[in-house]
Amino acid sequence: MPRRHPVVTLVAELLLALRSLLRQPRRTAIALFAIGFGVVALLLAGGFMEWIFWAMRESTIQSQLAHVQITRPGYLERGAADPFRFIMPQDPARQAYLEGLEYAQEVAPRLGFSGLISHGEATVSFIGEGVDAAREVALSRYLVIVQGEALAAGDEQGILLGEGLAANLGAAPGDTVVLLSTTASGGINAVEGTVRGLFFTSNKAFDDVALRLPLSLAQRLLKTEGAHRWLVLLNDTARTDATVAEIKAHFAAAGVALDVIPWYRLADFYNKTVALFGRQLGVVALIIALIIVLSISNTLIMSVLDRTREIGTLLALGNRRRQVLGLYVSEGLWLGLIGGLAGVMIGVLLAYAISAIGIPMPPPPGMKRGYSGEIMLTPALVAGAWLLAVLSTVLASLYPAWKASRLVIVDALRHGR
């Protein structure tokens, strides 16, 4: 008798495994429900975390850091102690190069400093940024103006206060405030400005001390020229590393000694949050995998007990033990494929529906305002959830399959008599 092609044999075993599952529709349905429920739970939990990561990342980039920052070497480590040492002079040629980058959306200078701000009898410390109002529009999408208005291009006296700083100072839009800071020569200088508006970001600690003012006013206060940082905003966050490498290569070829820093090197809070939530999602995935393994193992062990005489007959007819082993592993594979696919389809539909409605979230610790959350599914998350279902069911089928393949033929044939 000619031997069948291995592919034909494999297809026949898979079809036989599928027929075996269909013989027990109730038990199979329960197993598929457990798998699908686990996949849906993982997709919704993971998708919500993905949305949190995305929202936090884009908020950090588009209200504080931009995608790429260019500074003098050592500014991050020693700039706070000696800020005037790290000021970069104005360089139109360098600015033109940055603006000409393929994925650059906006290039903006910023001048950082600190000092004291006074209004009436109140005086508090602040951390300020001198900005180019015309270029900051794209870089301030997540900087929400809660009172007043944003800085306008050409406004030389306007000041934006963080909501917390304004509360501590007792200032409101239209009020005149006085800024006091150390100059580049070591002296003390003061300027007056008018509060144009109050803002808040996702970082309350930042809002409690931060203010923004026109770059020209900041330079007049500090009696200096130039800026500490050039911020480059891209039209795609995924292009950050490629753009950083391109700028570094250009500066190296031109002999320019400047640091080119991607946003994630500066986003310490974001990195720690991602690491924490990532570990939590890993624990959720492990629990779901354990539930699937226990559920499928129980289902297949019950199948072995119900079909003991059938297995004995297969072995008596000359089927090899590895064929019996493969039959039960194939059943586990079918359960994983079908249950995982069903879970992915239901999870995707639920994710779109929940995102359309929105998830009302309470204010985070230290914040006054809540927000509406969404479920963001990525290809990696969907594929990972489906793969988890398949691998878990295959793993769960190994012990029942081994148990079935090790049955003694005589005892199996006598089972139930």
C-alpha positions as a Markdown table, in Angstrom:
| # | Residue | x | y | z |
|---|---|---|---|---|
| 1 | Met | 0.0 | 0.0 | 0.0 |
| 2 | Pro | 1.6 | 3.3 | -1.1 |
| 3 | Arg | 2.4 | 5.8 | 1.7 |
| 4 | Arg | 0.5 | 9.1 | 1.7 |
| 5 | His | 2.3 | 12.3 | 1.2 |
| 6 | Pro | 3.1 | 14.0 | 4.6 |
| 7 | Val | 1.0 | 17.0 | 3.7 |
| 8 | Val | -2.0 | 14.9 | 2.9 |
| 9 | Thr | -1.5 | 13.1 | 6.2 |
| 10 | Leu | -1.3 | 16.3 | 8.1 |
| 11 | Val | -4.5 | 17.7 | 6.5 |
| 12 | Ala | -6.3 | 14.5 | 7.3 |
| 13 | Glu | -5.2 | 14.6 | 10.9 |
| 14 | Leu | -6.3 | 18.3 | 11.2 |
| 15 | Leu | -9.7 | 17.5 | 9.7 |
| 16 | Leu | -10.1 | 14.5 | 12.0 |
| 17 | Ala | -9.3 | 16.7 | 15.0 |
| 18 | Leu | -11.9 | 19.3 | 13.9 |
| 19 | Arg | -14.5 | 16.5 | 13.6 |
| 20 | Ser | -13.6 | 15.3 | 17.1 |
| 21 | Leu | -14.3 | 18.8 | 18.5 |
| 22 | Leu | -17.6 | 19.1 | 16.6 |
| 23 | Arg | -18.8 | 15.9 | 18.3 |
| 24 | Gln | -18.8 | 17.6 | 21.6 |
| 25 | Pro | -20.4 | 21.0 | 20.7 |
| 26 | Arg | -21.2 | 22.1 | 24.3 |
| 27 | Arg | -17.8 | 21.3 | 25.7 |
| 28 | Thr | -16.1 | 22.9 | 22.6 |
| 29 | Ala | -18.2 | 26.0 | 22.9 |
| 30 | Ile | -17.3 | 26.5 | 26.6 |
| 31 | Ala | -13.6 | 26.2 | 25.7 |
| 32 | Leu | -13.9 | 28.7 | 22.8 |
| 33 | Phe | -15.7 | 31.1 | 25.1 |
| 34 | Ala | -12.9 | 30.9 | 27.7 |
| 35 | Ile | -10.3 | 31.6 | 25.0 |
| 36 | Gly | -12.3 | 34.4 | 23.3 |
| 37 | Phe | -13.0 | 36.0 | 26.7 |
| 38 | Gly | -9.3 | 36.0 | 27.5 |
| 39 | Val | -8.3 | 37.5 | 24.2 |
| 40 | Val | -11.0 | 40.2 | 24.4 |
| 41 | Ala | -9.9 | 41.1 | 28.0 |
| 42 | Leu | -6.3 | 41.3 | 26.9 |
| 43 | Leu | -7.1 | 43.5 | 23.9 |
| 44 | Leu | -9.2 | 45.9 | 25.8 |
| 45 | Ala | -6.7 | 46.2 | 28.7 |
| 46 | Gly | -3.7 | 46.4 | 26.4 |
| 47 | Gly | -5.5 | 48.8 | 24.1 |
| 48 | Phe | -6.4 | 51.2 | 26.9 |
| 49 | Met | -2.7 | 51.2 | 28.0 |
| 50 | Glu | -1.6 | 51.8 | 24.5 |
| 51 | Trp | -3.9 | 54.8 | 24.3 |
| 52 | Ile | -2.5 | 56.1 | 27.6 |
| 53 | Phe | 1.0 | 55.7 | 26.3 |
| 54 | Trp | 0.2 | 57.5 | 23.1 |
| 55 | Ala | -1.7 | 60.4 | 24.8 |
| 56 | Met | 1.1 | 60.8 | 27.3 |
| 57 | Arg | 3.8 | 60.6 | 24.6 |
| 58 | Glu | 2.2 | 63.1 | 22.3 |
| 59 | Ser | 1.2 | 65.5 | 25.1 |
| 60 | Thr | 4.8 | 65.5 | 26.3 |
| 61 | Ile | 6.2 | 66.0 | 22.8 |
| 62 | Gln | 3.8 | 68.7 | 21.7 |
| 63 | Ser | 3.6 | 70.7 | 24.8 |
| 64 | Gln | 7.2 | 70.5 | 26.3 |
| 65 | Leu | 9.9 | 68.5 | 24.5 |
| 66 | Ala | 9.3 | 68.3 | 20.7 |
| 67 | His | 10.7 | 65.2 | 19.0 |
| 68 | Val | 14.4 | 66.4 | 18.8 |
| 69 | Gln | 16.3 | 68.9 | 20.9 |
| 70 | Ile | 19.6 | 70.5 | 19.9 |
| 71 | Thr | 21.8 | 71.9 | 22.7 |
| 72 | Arg | 25.4 | 72.6 | 23.5 |
| 73 | Pro | 27.2 | 69.5 | 24.9 |
| 74 | Gly | 26.7 | 69.2 | 28.7 |
| 75 | Tyr | 23.6 | 71.5 | 28.8 |
| 76 | Leu | 21.4 | 68.7 | 30.3 |
| 77 | Glu | 23.9 | 67.9 | 33.1 |
| 78 | Arg | 25.2 | 71.4 | 33.9 |
| 79 | Gly | 22.8 | 73.8 | 32.3 |
| 80 | Ala | 20.9 | 74.5 | 35.5 |
| 81 | Ala | 24.0 | 75.5 | 37.4 |
| 82 | Asp | 25.5 | 77.7 | 34.7 |
| 83 | Pro | 22.8 | 78.4 | 32.0 |
| 84 | Phe | 24.6 | 81.3 | 30.3 |
| 85 | Arg | 27.5 | 79.1 | 29.4 |
| 86 | Phe | 25.3 | 77.0 | 27.2 |
| 87 | Ile | 23.5 | 79.6 | 25.2 |
| 88 | Met | 23.7 | 79.0 | 21.4 |
| 89 | Pro | 24.1 | 82.1 | 19.3 |
| 90 | Gln | 21.6 | 82.7 | 16.5 |
| 91 | Asp | 22.6 | 80.9 | 13.3 |
| 92 | Pro | 20.3 | 81.3 | 10.3 |
| 93 | Ala | 22.1 | 78.7 | 8.2 |
| 94 | Arg | 21.7 | 76.0 | 10.9 |
| 95 | Gln | 18.0 | 77.0 | 11.3 |
| 96 | Ala | 17.5 | 76.7 | 7.5 |
| 97 | Tyr | 19.0 | 73.3 | 7.5 |
| 98 | Leu | 16.8 | 72.0 | 10.3 |
| 99 | Glu | 13.7 | 73.5 | 8.6 |
| 100 | Gly | 14.7 | 71.7 | 5.4 |
| 101 | Leu | 14.7 | 68.2 | 7.0 |
| 102 | Glu | 12.3 | 65.9 | 5.2 |
| 103 | Tyr | 10.0 | 65.2 | 8.2 |
| 104 | Ala | 10.4 | 68.5 | 10.1 |
| 105 | Gln | 7.1 | 70.3 | 10.8 |
| 106 | Glu | 8.4 | 73.1 | 12.9 |
| 107 | Val | 11.7 | 74.4 | 14.3 |
| 108 | Ala | 11.6 | 76.7 | 17.3 |
| 109 | Pro | 14.1 | 78.2 | 19.7 |
| 110 | Arg | 13.7 | 78.3 | 23.5 |
| 111 | Leu | 15.5 | 80.1 | 26.2 |
| 112 | Gly | 15.2 | 78.7 | 29.7 |
| 113 | Phe | 15.7 | 80.5 | 32.9 |
| 114 | Ser | 14.4 | 80.9 | 36.4 |
| 115 | Gly | 13.7 | 83.7 | 38.8 |
| 116 | Leu | 11.1 | 85.4 | 40.9 |
| 117 | Ile | 7.7 | 86.7 | 39.8 |
| 118 | Ser | 5.7 | 89.4 | 41.8 |
| 119 | His | 2.1 | 90.5 | 41.7 |
| 120 | Gly | 0.9 | 92.8 | 44.4 |
| 121 | Glu | 2.3 | 91.5 | 47.7 |
| 122 | Ala | 2.9 | 88.0 | 46.5 |
| 123 | Thr | 6.3 | 86.8 | 45.2 |
| 124 | Val | 7.0 | 83.3 | 44.1 |
| 125 | Ser | 9.8 | 81.5 | 42.2 |
| 126 | Phe | 9.2 | 80.3 | 38.6 |
| 127 | Ile | 10.8 | 78.4 | 35.8 |
| 128 | Gly | 10.4 | 80.3 | 32.5 |
| 129 | Glu | 10.8 | 79.7 | 28.8 |
| 130 | Gly | 11.3 | 82.4 | 26.2 |
| 131 | Val | 9.5 | 81.2 | 23.0 |
| 132 | Asp | 8.8 | 82.4 | 19.5 |
| 133 | Ala | 5.0 | 82.7 | 19.6 |
| 134 | Ala | 4.7 | 82.2 | 15.8 |
| 135 | Arg | 6.6 | 79.0 | 15.9 |
| 136 | Glu | 5.1 | 77.6 | 19.1 |
| 137 | Val | 1.6 | 77.1 | 17.6 |
| 138 | Ala | 2.4 | 73.5 | 16.5 |
| 139 | Leu | 4.4 | 72.9 | 19.7 |
| 140 | Ser | 1.6 | 73.9 | 22.0 |
| 141 | Arg | -1.3 | 71.7 | 20.9 |
| 142 | Tyr | -1.5 | 70.0 | 24.4 |
| 143 | Leu | -0.9 | 73.3 | 26.2 |
| 144 | Val | -4.5 | 74.2 | 27.0 |
| 145 | Ile | -5.4 | 77.8 | 27.6 |
| 146 | Val | -8.0 | 77.8 | 30.4 |
| 147 | Gln | -8.4 | 81.6 | 30.8 |
| 148 | Gly | -7.4 | 84.4 | 28.5 |
| 149 | Glu | -5.6 | 83.7 | 25.2 |
| 150 | Ala | -2.3 | 82.4 | 23.9 |
| 151 | Leu | 0.7 | 84.5 | 23.0 |
| 152 | Ala | 0.3 | 86.2 | 19.7 |
| 153 | Ala | 3.1 | 86.8 | 17.2 |
| 154 | Gly | 4.5 | 90.3 | 17.7 |
| 155 | Asp | 3.4 | 90.5 | 21.3 |
| 156 | Glu | 6.4 | 91.8 | 23.2 |
| 157 | Gln | 4.9 | 92.1 | 26.7 |
| 158 | Gly | 2.6 | 89.1 | 27.0 |
| 159 | Ile | 3.1 | 86.3 | 29.6 |
| 160 | Leu | 1.4 | 82.9 | 30.0 |
| 161 | Leu | 1.2 | 81.5 | 33.5 |
| 162 | Gly | 0.8 | 77.9 | 34.5 |
| 163 | Glu | -2.6 | 77.5 | 36.2 |
| 164 | Gly | -0.9 | 76.5 | 39.5 |
| 165 | Leu | 1.6 | 79.3 | 39.4 |
| 166 | Ala | -1.2 | 81.8 | 38.8 |
| 167 | Ala | -3.2 | 80.5 | 41.7 |
| 168 | Asn | -0.2 | 80.8 | 44.0 |
| 169 | Leu | 0.5 | 84.3 | 42.8 |
| 170 | Gly | -3.2 | 85.4 | 42.7 |
| 171 | Ala | -2.9 | 86.7 | 39.2 |
| 172 | Ala | -5.4 | 86.6 | 36.3 |
| 173 | Pro | -5.4 | 87.6 | 32.7 |
| 174 | Gly | -4.9 | 91.3 | 32.3 |
| 175 | Asp | -2.8 | 91.7 | 35.4 |
| 176 | Thr | 0.7 | 93.2 | 35.4 |
| 177 | Val | 3.5 | 91.1 | 36.9 |
| 178 | Val | 7.2 | 91.8 | 37.4 |
| 179 | Leu | 9.8 | 89.2 | 36.6 |
| 180 | Leu | 13.2 | 89.3 | 38.3 |
| 181 | Ser | 16.2 | 87.2 | 37.2 |
| 182 | Thr | 20.0 | 87.1 | 37.1 |
| 183 | Thr | 21.6 | 88.5 | 33.9 |
| 184 | Ala | 24.4 | 87.0 | 31.8 |
| 185 | Ser | 26.9 | 89.4 | 33.5 |
| 186 | Gly | 25.8 | 88.3 | 37.0 |
| 187 | Gly | 23.6 | 91.3 | 37.8 |
| 188 | Ile | 19.9 | 91.5 | 38.6 |
| 189 | Asn | 17.4 | 92.7 | 36.1 |
| 190 | Ala | 13.6 | 93.1 | 36.1 |
| 191 | Val | 10.9 | 93.5 | 33.4 |
| 192 | Glu | 7.2 | 94.0 | 33.5 |
| 193 | Gly | 4.7 | 92.0 | 31.5 |
| 194 | Thr | 1.0 | 91.5 | 31.2 |
| 195 | Val | -0.7 | 88.2 | 31.8 |
| 196 | Arg | -2.4 | 87.2 | 28.6 |
| 197 | Gly | -3.6 | 83.8 | 29.7 |
| 198 | Leu | -3.4 | 80.7 | 32.0 |
| 199 | Phe | -2.5 | 77.2 | 30.8 |
| 200 | Phe | -2.4 | 73.7 | 32.0 |
| 201 | Thr | -0.7 | 70.6 | 30.7 |
| 202 | Ser | -0.8 | 66.9 | 31.7 |
| 203 | Asn | 1.9 | 67.6 | 34.3 |
| 204 | Lys | 0.6 | 69.5 | 37.4 |
| 205 | Ala | 4.1 | 69.9 | 38.8 |
| 206 | Phe | 5.1 | 71.8 | 35.7 |
| 207 | Asp | 2.0 | 74.0 | 35.7 |
| 208 | Asp | 2.7 | 75.0 | 39.4 |
| 209 | Val | 6.0 | 76.7 | 38.5 |
| 210 | Ala | 6.0 | 77.4 | 34.7 |
| 211 | Leu | 5.5 | 80.5 | 32.6 |
| 212 | Arg | 6.1 | 81.4 | 29.0 |
| 213 | Leu | 6.9 | 84.8 | 27.5 |
| 214 | Pro | 8.2 | 86.1 | 24.2 |
| 215 | Leu | 11.8 | 85.2 | 23.4 |
| 216 | Ser | 12.7 | 88.9 | 22.9 |
| 217 | Leu | 11.3 | 89.8 | 26.3 |
| 218 | Ala | 13.3 | 86.9 | 27.9 |
| 219 | Gln | 16.5 | 88.0 | 26.1 |
| 220 | Arg | 15.9 | 91.6 | 27.4 |
| 221 | Leu | 15.4 | 90.3 | 30.9 |
| 222 | Leu | 18.6 | 88.2 | 30.8 |
| 223 | Lys | 20.5 | 90.7 | 28.7 |
| 224 | Thr | 21.7 | 88.0 | 26.3 |
| 225 | Glu | 21.1 | 86.8 | 22.7 |
| 226 | Gly | 20.5 | 83.3 | 21.3 |
| 227 | Ala | 18.7 | 80.3 | 22.9 |
| 228 | His | 19.5 | 77.3 | 25.0 |
| 229 | Arg | 17.7 | 74.8 | 22.8 |
| 230 | Trp | 16.4 | 74.4 | 19.2 |
| 231 | Leu | 13.3 | 72.2 | 19.2 |
| 232 | Val | 12.4 | 70.2 | 16.1 |
| 233 | Leu | 8.9 | 68.9 | 15.8 |
| 234 | Leu | 8.3 | 66.1 | 13.3 |
| 235 | Asn | 5.2 | 65.0 | 11.5 |
| 236 | Asp | 5.7 | 61.4 | 12.6 |
| 237 | Thr | 7.0 | 60.3 | 16.0 |
| 238 | Ala | 8.3 | 57.0 | 14.4 |
| 239 | Arg | 10.8 | 59.1 | 12.4 |
| 240 | Thr | 12.6 | 60.4 | 15.5 |
| 241 | Asp | 15.6 | 58.1 | 15.5 |
| 242 | Ala | 16.2 | 58.4 | 11.8 |
| 243 | Thr | 16.1 | 62.2 | 12.0 |
| 244 | Val | 18.4 | 62.2 | 15.0 |
| 245 | Ala | 20.9 | 60.1 | 13.1 |
| 246 | Glu | 20.6 | 62.4 | 10.0 |
| 247 | Ile | 21.2 | 65.5 | 12.1 |
| 248 | Lys | 24.2 | 64.0 | 13.9 |
| 249 | Ala | 25.8 | 63.0 | 10.6 |
| 250 | His | 25.3 | 66.5 | 9.2 |
| 251 | Phe | 26.8 | 68.1 | 12.3 |
| 252 | Ala | 29.7 | 65.7 | 12.3 |
| 253 | Ala | 30.5 | 66.4 | 8.7 |
| 254 | Ala | 30.3 | 70.1 | 9.3 |
| 255 | Gly | 32.5 | 69.9 | 12.5 |
| 256 | Val | 29.7 | 71.3 | 14.7 |
| 257 | Ala | 29.9 | 70.2 | 18.3 |
| 258 | Leu | 26.2 | 70.1 | 19.4 |
| 259 | Asp | 24.2 | 67.4 | 21.2 |
| 260 | Val | 21.2 | 66.0 | 19.3 |
| 261 | Ile | 18.7 | 64.6 | 21.8 |
| 262 | Pro | 15.6 | 62.5 | 21.1 |
| 263 | Trp | 12.5 | 63.2 | 23.2 |
| 264 | Tyr | 12.5 | 59.9 | 25.0 |
| 265 | Arg | 15.9 | 60.7 | 26.7 |
| 266 | Leu | 14.2 | 63.6 | 28.4 |
| 267 | Ala | 10.8 | 62.1 | 29.2 |
| 268 | Asp | 11.7 | 60.3 | 32.5 |
| 269 | Phe | 8.2 | 60.2 | 33.8 |
| 270 | Tyr | 6.9 | 58.8 | 30.6 |
| 271 | Asn | 9.5 | 56.1 | 30.5 |
| 272 | Lys | 8.8 | 55.0 | 34.1 |
| 273 | Thr | 5.1 | 55.0 | 33.4 |
| 274 | Val | 5.5 | 52.8 | 30.4 |
| 275 | Ala | 7.8 | 50.4 | 32.3 |
| 276 | Leu | 5.3 | 50.1 | 35.1 |
| 277 | Phe | 2.2 | 49.6 | 33.0 |
| 278 | Gly | 4.2 | 47.2 | 30.7 |
| 279 | Arg | 4.9 | 45.0 | 33.7 |
| 280 | Gln | 1.2 | 45.2 | 34.8 |
| 281 | Leu | 0.1 | 44.2 | 31.3 |
| 282 | Gly | 2.5 | 41.3 | 31.4 |
| 283 | Val | 1.0 | 40.0 | 34.6 |
| 284 | Val | -2.5 | 40.3 | 33.0 |
| 285 | Ala | -1.3 | 38.3 | 30.0 |
| 286 | Leu | 0.2 | 35.6 | 32.2 |
| 287 | Ile | -3.1 | 35.3 | 34.2 |
| 288 | Ile | -5.1 | 35.0 | 31.0 |
| 289 | Ala | -2.7 | 32.4 | 29.6 |
| 290 | Leu | -3.0 | 30.4 | 32.8 |
| 291 | Ile | -6.8 | 30.5 | 32.6 |
| 292 | Ile | -6.7 | 29.3 | 29.0 |
| 293 | Val | -4.3 | 26.5 | 29.9 |
| 294 | Leu | -6.4 | 25.3 | 32.8 |
| 295 | Ser | -9.6 | 25.5 | 30.8 |
| 296 | Ile | -8.3 | 23.7 | 27.7 |
| 297 | Ser | -6.5 | 21.1 | 29.7 |
| 298 | Asn | -9.7 | 20.3 | 31.6 |
| 299 | Thr | -11.6 | 20.1 | 28.3 |
| 300 | Leu | -9.2 | 17.8 | 26.6 |
| 301 | Ile | -8.7 | 15.5 | 29.6 |
| 302 | Met | -12.5 | 15.1 | 29.8 |
| 303 | Ser | -12.3 | 14.3 | 26.0 |
| 304 | Val | -9.6 | 11.6 | 26.7 |
| 305 | Leu | -11.8 | 10.0 | 29.4 |
| 306 | Asp | -14.9 | 9.9 | 27.1 |
| 307 | Arg | -13.0 | 8.5 | 24.2 |
| 308 | Thr | -10.7 | 6.0 | 25.9 |
| 309 | Arg | -12.1 | 3.0 | 24.0 |
| 310 | Glu | -11.9 | 4.9 | 20.8 |
| 311 | Ile | -8.2 | 5.7 | 21.4 |
| 312 | Gly | -7.6 | 2.0 | 22.3 |
| 313 | Thr | -9.2 | 1.0 | 19.0 |
| 314 | Leu | -7.0 | 3.5 | 17.0 |
| 315 | Leu | -3.9 | 2.0 | 18.7 |
| 316 | Ala | -5.1 | -1.6 | 18.1 |
| 317 | Leu | -5.6 | -0.8 | 14.4 |
| 318 | Gly | -2.0 | 0.1 | 14.1 |
| 319 | Asn | -2.0 | 3.9 | 14.6 |
| 320 | Arg | 1.2 | 5.0 | 16.2 |
| 321 | Arg | 1.2 | 6.7 | 19.6 |
| 322 | Arg | 2.6 | 9.9 | 18.1 |
| 323 | Gln | -0.4 | 10.0 | 15.8 |
| 324 | Val | -2.7 | 10.0 | 18.8 |
| 325 | Leu | -0.5 | 12.6 | 20.4 |
| 326 | Gly | -0.8 | 14.7 | 17.2 |
| 327 | Leu | -4.5 | 14.3 | 17.1 |
| 328 | Tyr | -5.0 | 15.9 | 20.5 |
| 329 | Val | -2.4 | 18.6 | 19.9 |
| 330 | Ser | -4.3 | 19.4 | 16.7 |
| 331 | Glu | -7.5 | 19.8 | 18.7 |
| 332 | Gly | -5.8 | 22.3 | 20.9 |
| 333 | Leu | -4.5 | 24.1 | 17.9 |
| 334 | Trp | -8.0 | 24.3 | 16.4 |
| 335 | Leu | -9.4 | 25.7 | 19.6 |
| 336 | Gly | -6.6 | 28.3 | 19.8 |
| 337 | Leu | -7.0 | 29.3 | 16.1 |
| 338 | Ile | -10.8 | 29.6 | 16.2 |
| 339 | Gly | -11.1 | 31.0 | 19.8 |
| 340 | Gly | -8.3 | 33.5 | 19.2 |
| 341 | Leu | -9.8 | 34.7 | 15.9 |
| 342 | Ala | -13.2 | 35.1 | 17.4 |
| 343 | Gly | -11.8 | 36.9 | 20.4 |
| 344 | Val | -9.8 | 39.3 | 18.1 |
| 345 | Met | -12.9 | 40.1 | 16.0 |
| 346 | Ile | -15.1 | 40.8 | 19.1 |
| 347 | Gly | -12.3 | 42.7 | 20.8 |
| 348 | Val | -11.8 | 45.0 | 17.7 |
| 349 | Leu | -15.5 | 45.7 | 17.5 |
| 350 | Leu | -15.7 | 46.5 | 21.2 |
| 351 | Ala | -12.7 | 48.7 | 21.0 |
| 352 | Tyr | -14.1 | 50.8 | 18.2 |
| 353 | Ala | -17.5 | 51.0 | 20.0 |
| 354 | Ile | -16.0 | 52.0 | 23.4 |
| 355 | Ser | -13.7 | 54.5 | 21.7 |
| 356 | Ala | -16.6 | 56.1 | 19.9 |
| 357 | Ile | -18.5 | 56.5 | 23.2 |
| 358 | Gly | -15.4 | 57.4 | 25.3 |
| 359 | Ile | -14.2 | 56.2 | 28.7 |
| 360 | Pro | -14.9 | 58.9 | 31.3 |
| 361 | Met | -11.8 | 59.0 | 33.6 |
| 362 | Pro | -11.5 | 60.8 | 36.9 |
| 363 | Pro | -8.7 | 63.4 | 37.4 |
| 364 | Pro | -5.3 | 61.8 | 38.0 |
| 365 | Pro | -3.7 | 62.5 | 41.4 |
| 366 | Gly | -2.9 | 66.1 | 41.7 |
| 367 | Met | -5.0 | 67.2 | 38.7 |
| 368 | Lys | -8.3 | 69.0 | 38.6 |
| 369 | Arg | -9.7 | 67.8 | 35.3 |
| 370 | Gly | -10.7 | 64.3 | 34.1 |
| 371 | Tyr | -10.5 | 63.2 | 30.5 |
| 372 | Ser | -12.1 | 60.8 | 28.1 |
| 373 | Gly | -10.1 | 57.6 | 27.3 |
| 374 | Glu | -10.1 | 55.4 | 24.3 |
| 375 | Ile | -9.0 | 51.9 | 23.2 |
| 376 | Met | -6.1 | 52.0 | 20.8 |
| 377 | Leu | -5.3 | 48.7 | 19.1 |
| 378 | Thr | -2.0 | 48.2 | 17.4 |
| 379 | Pro | -1.1 | 45.4 | 15.0 |
| 380 | Ala | 1.5 | 44.1 | 17.5 |
| 381 | Leu | -1.1 | 44.0 | 20.3 |
| 382 | Val | -3.7 | 42.2 | 18.1 |
| 383 | Ala | -1.1 | 39.7 | 16.8 |
| 384 | Gly | 0.2 | 39.2 | 20.3 |
| 385 | Ala | -3.2 | 38.4 | 21.8 |
| 386 | Trp | -4.0 | 36.0 | 19.0 |
| 387 | Leu | -0.6 | 34.3 | 19.3 |
| 388 | Leu | -1.1 | 34.0 | 23.1 |
| 389 | Ala | -4.4 | 32.2 | 22.5 |
| 390 | Val | -2.8 | 29.7 | 20.1 |
| 391 | Leu | 0.3 | 29.0 | 22.1 |
| 392 | Ser | -1.6 | 28.6 | 25.3 |
| 393 | Thr | -4.0 | 26.1 | 23.8 |
| 394 | Val | -1.2 | 24.1 | 22.2 |
| 395 | Leu | 0.6 | 24.1 | 25.5 |
| 396 | Ala | -2.5 | 23.1 | 27.4 |
| 397 | Ser | -3.1 | 20.2 | 25.0 |
| 398 | Leu | 0.3 | 18.6 | 25.6 |
| 399 | Tyr | -0.5 | 16.8 | 28.8 |
| 400 | Pro | -3.9 | 15.4 | 27.7 |
| 401 | Ala | -2.3 | 14.4 | 24.4 |
| 402 | Trp | 0.6 | 12.6 | 26.2 |
| 403 | Lys | -1.8 | 10.9 | 28.5 |
| 404 | Ala | -3.9 | 9.7 | 25.6 |
| 405 | Ser | -0.9 | 8.4 | 23.7 |
| 406 | Arg | 0.3 | 6.4 | 26.7 |
| 407 | Leu | -2.9 | 4.4 | 27.2 |
| 408 | Val | -2.5 | 0.6 | 27.4 |
| 409 | Ile | -4.4 | -0.9 | 24.5 |
| 410 | Val | -6.0 | -3.7 | 26.4 |
| 411 | Asp | -7.1 | -1.5 | 29.3 |
| 412 | Ala | -8.4 | 1.1 | 26.9 |
| 413 | Leu | -10.5 | -1.4 | 25.0 |
| 414 | Arg | -12.0 | -2.7 | 28.3 |
| 415 | His | -12.7 | 0.9 | 29.6 |
| 416 | Gly | -16.4 | 1.3 | 30.6 |
| 417 | Arg | -17.3 | -2.4 | 30.5 |
